[in-house]
Amino acid sequence: MKRLRFNQQEIVFAVFAVLFLAFSIFLRGFLTPENMLTLLQNVAVLGILGLAMAIVVIGRGIDISLIAALAVPPGLVLQMVQNGHSLPASLATAVLLTIAFGLVNGWLIAYAEVPSLFATLATGLLLAGLGQAALFQLDVVQWSDGMKGFERLGQGTILGIPTSIVMFAIACVVVAFLLRQTRWGAYIYAIGDNPYAARVTGIPSRPIIVLQYVVAALIGCFAGLVMAASVNSMRPGSSIRP
């Protein structure tokens, strides 16, 4: 008789299904459209951040600097607008900072061959410390008049669905397309399966790893923008202390 074997994904999904069924039966009001939307809205930012981590983990890495990417560049947008800069210029500066941050992570891991755990721990602390020392005037950066309209990214609705959930869904579709339908995604899977075999077959593994961390940082920044728009503030210091 053939033994049943379950992989990690099937086990996690089974646990989720059992919990969801139990809550639906025993918790009054759980299985309602309003509650489902509220739950999704509460986890949307973490879901977007999870997509960034998924890209890195598939490529056999880890990125614990994503909290810094979530907090510091979006906080810089709020700070620059508060200081009188335009919103487009502030967003462009934050994106450039995020790309530079991802490039540093990728270079340390791919070319300097620093283990990803230590590299991202160091760069995350560096970016957070830089923000606290040079970029931000207060621990909590507040919303300002120059950000008017941008709050719809986290507080608006599209066809009755909260915008943060829509942003999460769009991020899921984009990441799934990149991983499943592009050569870059296929290379990430190959590197994750066997980095040495991938390099021997001619896959440019080092540039792919760098790009992997840049994309992860950009997704983390996007999650931070959605979070800031949802609460009309950002606490950059949260990336280095609870």
N, C-alpha and C positions, 0 to 999 in steps of 0.2 A: 504494500500500500504506500502510495506516494505521500510523503510528509508535506504539510502546508508550511510554506515559508513566507513571512511578511517582511517587507523592507521598512525602513524608518518612516517614509512618507505614508504608507498604508496604516502603520500603527498610530501615527499622529492624527491622521484623518479619522480613524476609528474612534479614538478618544474624543475628538471634537464632536463626532456624530452622536456618541453616547451622552455627552454633557449637554449638547443642544437639545436632544430629545427629552432628557430629564428636566431641564429648565422649562421647556415648552409645556410639559405635562404638569409639573408641580409648582411652577412660579407663575402666579396670576399676572397677566398683562405682558408676559415676556414675548410671546409670539404675536406681536402686533406691528403693523407697518411703522408706526411712530417710534416704537422702541428699537426696531431694527435700524431705522435711519439714525437714531441717536447713538446707538452702539457703533455703527460704521463711522459716524462723524467723529466720535471720540478716539477712534483708532486710525483715522485717515493719515495723520502725520507719521505715526509709527509705521504704518503700512508702507508709505512712500520711502521712509528711511530703511525699512526692511528690504525693499527692492534694491537699494544701493548695496546693502550688505550681501544680498543674494548674488549680485554680479561678482563681487570679490570672492565670496566663498566658492562659487562654481569654478573659479580660476585657481582654487587651492590657496587662498590667502585669507586674511582677516584685516578689518579696518576698524580699529577702535577710536579713530580720530573723527568719525562721522558726526559725533555730537558737537565737536568744534566747528565742523563745516555747516552744521545746522544752525548754530548760534551766532558765530562771529560775522560772516558775510551779510546775512540778513540784518543783524544788529547794526552793521556799518551803514546799510541803506537808511535805516531809521535815523542814525546819528547824522549822516551827511545831509539828509533832507531837513532835519531839525536845525542844522547849521546854515541853511540857506541854499544848498545845492539843489539842482533839479532832480526829479525822480529818475528820468532816463539815465542821466550821468551817474547817479548813485548806483543804479542797478548795474550799469556797465562796469563800474569800479568793483562792485561785489563779485560779478562774474569773473573778471580778470583775476581778482584775488583768489577765488575758488579754483580756477584753472591752474594758477601758479602753485597753490597748495597741493592739488592733485599731482602735478608734475614732480614736485619734490618727493611726495610719497612714492610715486612710481619709480623715480630714479633711484632712490635709496634701496628699494626692494629689488628692482630688476637689474640695475647695473652695479650698485655698491654691494648687493646681495646681503643686505641687512634683513634679518627675519621680520616678516610683516608685523608681528605682534609688537616688537620693540620699536620698529620704525614708526608705526602709526601712533603708538603711545607717546613717543617723543614729539612728533610733529603736532599732535593734537594739543599737548600741553604748551608747546611753543606758540601755536596760533592763539590759543586762549589767553596765554600770558601776554602776548603782544596786544591783543584787544584790550585787556585790562590796563596795561601800562601806557599805551599810546593812542588807542582809537576811541575809547569811550570815556565820557565824562562822569557817568553815574552807573551803578550796578544794573539798573533797569532803564532801558532806553524807551521813552514813551512815543506814542503816535503824535504826529504834528499835522498842521493844515496842508502841508505840501504832499501828504500821502492820501489826500482825499480821493476817494474812488477806488483806491487799491485794496481797501478792506473787503471789497466784494470777492476777492480771491479766496477768502476764508469764511466770510459771513453771508454771502449772497446765495441765491438759489437759481437753478436752471431746471425748468419744467417741474418745479416743486421739490427738486433734489438739492440738498446743500452742496455748495460749490466745492467744499473740501472733499466730499465723496467723489464728485465728478473729476477733480484733479487726481485723486487716487486711482480712479478707473483709467484715466488717460495715461497716467504713468505706468500702470500695469500693461496696457496695450502696447505702449512704446517699447518698454523693456522686453516684453515677450517677442515683439517683432525683431528687435535687435539681436536677441539671443537665438531665435529660431529661424529667421529668414535672411540673415546677413552672414557674410564670410567671417566678420569679426566675432560674431557669436559662436560660430563653429570652432574658431581658433581658441576661444576661451574654454569651451568644453574639452577640446583636445589637450590644452595645457593642464586643465584640472584633472583629466584622466591620467596623463603621464607626461610631465613637463619635459623629461629628457627625450622621450620618443618624439614629442612634438617638435623639439628643436632639431633632431636628426632629420626629420622629414621635410625640413625647410620652412617651417612656420616661424615668422619673426616674433618669437616669444617675448623678447625684452620690450620692443615697442608696444606689443599688445598688452602686456602687463601695465605699462605706463598709462596707456589709453584707458585701461580698465579702472585705474584709480582716479583718473581725471573725471570719467563719467560718473563714478560713484560719488565723488565730491560734489559734482554739479547737481546730482539728484538730492544729495543731502542739503545743499543750499536751497533747492526748490522746496523741500520739505520745511525748511526754516521760514521761508517766505510765506508759505501757507499757514504755518503756525503763528507767525507774527500778525498776519492779517486776521486771524481768528480771534486773537486776544488783544489786538491793538497795542502791543508792546513786545519787547524782547529782553530777556535777561541773559546777556552773553556770559556772565559768570557762572551760569548753570553748567557750562561745559567743563568746569574744573572743580566745582564743589556742589553738594546737594542743596 
